[in-house]
Amino acid sequence: MNLDEAIKRVRSDMGLSQEALARELHVGFTSVNRWENGHTKPNQIARHALIKLCKENNIEPGLIEIIEKIR
């Protein structure tokens, strides 16, 4: 599974729209859209916020591992 697919899956598992996930992570909607389309990757701050959100919502550990491996 690619990073873009993992982010889509996380968002879907939490029942959030791209806009709602963006609000949770304090980023713009376009950032989430670009991540999910594979155009960009989350920066370090957004990555840590996404990992924290995943852990708080008991998201599948395999998805968290994919997000943690972002370089």
C-alpha positions in Angstrom: 0.0 0.0 0.0 1.3 3.5 -0.9 1.3 6.5 1.3 -1.6 8.1 -0.7 -3.7 5.0 -0.3 -2.9 4.8 3.4 -4.0 8.4 4.0 -7.3 7.8 2.1 -7.9 4.6 4.1 -7.2 6.4 7.4 -9.6 9.2 6.5 -12.2 6.7 5.4 -11.9 4.6 8.5 -12.4 7.7 10.6 -15.4 8.7 8.5 -14.0 12.1 7.7 -14.1 14.2 4.5 -10.9 15.7 3.2 -11.9 19.0 4.7 -12.6 17.5 8.1 -9.3 15.7 8.2 -7.6 19.0 7.2 -9.3 20.8 10.1 -8.2 18.0 12.5 -4.5 18.3 11.3 -4.6 22.2 11.1 -3.7 22.1 7.4 -5.5 23.3 4.3 -8.0 21.1 2.4 -5.7 21.3 -0.7 -2.9 19.7 1.3 -4.9 16.6 2.1 -6.1 16.4 -1.5 -2.5 16.6 -2.8 -1.4 13.9 -0.3 -4.2 11.6 -1.4 -3.5 12.2 -5.1 0.2 11.4 -4.6 1.4 14.9 -5.6 3.0 15.8 -2.2 3.7 14.2 1.2 2.8 15.6 4.6 5.6 17.7 6.2 7.0 16.6 9.5 4.5 18.5 11.6 1.5 17.3 9.7 2.9 13.7 9.7 3.3 13.7 13.5 -0.3 15.2 13.9 -1.6 12.5 11.6 0.1 9.7 13.5 -1.2 11.1 16.8 -4.7 11.3 15.4 -4.4 7.7 14.1 -3.3 6.4 17.5 -6.1 8.3 19.3 -8.7 6.7 17.0 -7.3 3.1 17.1 -6.4 3.0 13.4 -4.8 -0.2 12.1 -1.1 -0.3 13.1 -0.1 -1.2 9.6 -1.4 2.1 8.3 0.4 4.0 11.0 3.7 2.2 10.0 3.3 3.4 6.4 2.8 7.0 7.6 5.7 6.8 10.0 8.1 5.8 7.1 7.6 9.1 5.2 10.9 10.7 4.3 
